[in-house]
Amino acid sequence: MDLLRFLFGTSKRDQFAEQLLRRIKQAGETREIRYDREAFQFGFYEQGEPVGSANLANLFSEYDRLPAKHREAFLKRITNAILSHHVPLPENYEDARPDILPIVRNRAYLQIERLRHRLNGEPPPHVAHIDVGNHLIAMPIYDLPDAMRSLDPERIDKWGRSLYELMETAFENLEQIDAVVSTLDERVFLFRNQDNYDASRMLLSNRIGDLPVQGLPVAMVPTRDCLIITGDEDDIGMQMMADIGKRYLEDPRPISMTPCRLTGEGWQTWLPPRGHPVFAPLHDLHLQGIAGEFHEQRDAIETFFAQTGRRGFVANYFLFRELDTGELRSYCVWPECPYALLPRTDYVVFMDQQHMNPLASGTWRKVEQTLGSQVEDLETYPPRYRVLTFPSQEQLAEIGTISRFRL
């Protein structure tokens, strides 16, 4: 049977899901678990009602990269993390206080999960958080040996504390954890302590501000286990930051490739201006990171369409390099169909679906000007828009054609 499965059937993804499902049940999970192959996730049910889900894509990517000798320990750790929801949080805030810590995640991390719930007709999860710039969020969590438990507003209210009080507690606790910072030529400072809280250390503004960088501190958090700091007046340091960031582009659990800068008003999403010596490499990383977020968002919507039988075109987010300037730019393709969900890109290309010839192409601004109210903002992050009618011949003519997208 195993040979038949190997030759004809079960994929590595399915085998991973089966192994993990078996371990979760053996460890004592009492909820019903349904494996959704299309969505590649577990759904948890109590008395037939959905009570949670676990997305498996990133877990599988991490598992698949591990040497065989480390995989069993990884499965055990993930099993414990999934079962951690059974562990009751302390009723008293003072008992919980020592284990409250902050985490930093990409804004898309929260918004795509909310989108999944909205698509499934479920109330979106309420996760207490604060914004860090425009593209990151920080939230207090309860730290367990094998998991991090997010804190919903009801729990915070029960403890009689505000979100900001919890964040202050989280910062204080993080300060108490020993961490090593290394440096490259006194230009770049690296936190890589592999304790899941390196990205969070950007929130320790006083410590970051004390680093001897040139100009204002600039941070990049490609993963939870890497924080890169340099100065906004250090061109060499920012190039080194970009070079280090590239190594994390394929990491299975990314946070963000977009830098932010520490000002008197806190962390602000930031890129050097066009024409700056390091604009190109940092801008490239920024767009490559956004591409990953759009792909994850698209997967969530397409999974919903597949599960419900609904139809619609979900455009992908593509990158290309301008021939004359060498700058990386984004575009999406809309084949001739009435319903499309478009990511916000630099350019939109309209295609004849039968022959796949370009009918028109224009900048996002030109497309919005031409189609007007037909372009509806879905208020998602990353930003995606709904259009219910393919442009008329007159509108396509008004949008025009960009030479880069001619056949």
Buried (B, 14 or more C-beta within 10 A) or exposed (E): EEEEEEEEEBEEBBBBBEBBBEBBEEEEBEBBBEBBEEBBBBBBBEEEEBEBBBBBBEBBBBBEEEEEEEBEEBBEEBBBBBBBBEEEBEEEBEEBBEBBBBBBBBBBBBBBBBBBBBBBEBEEEEBBBBEBBEBBBBBBBBBBEBBBBBBEEEBBEEBEBEBEBBBBBBBEBBEEEEBEBEEBEEBBBBBBBEBBBBBBBBBBEEBBEEBEBBEBBBBBBBBBBBBBBBBBEBBBBBBBBBEBBBEBBEBBBBBBBBBBBBEEEBBBBBBBEEEBEBBBBBBBBBBBBBBBBBEBBBBBBBBBBEEEEEEBBBBBBBBBEEEEEEBBBBBBBBBBEEBBBBBBBBBBBBBEEEEEEBBBBBBBEBBBEBBEEBBEEEEBBBBBBBBEEBBEEEBBEBBEBBEBBEE
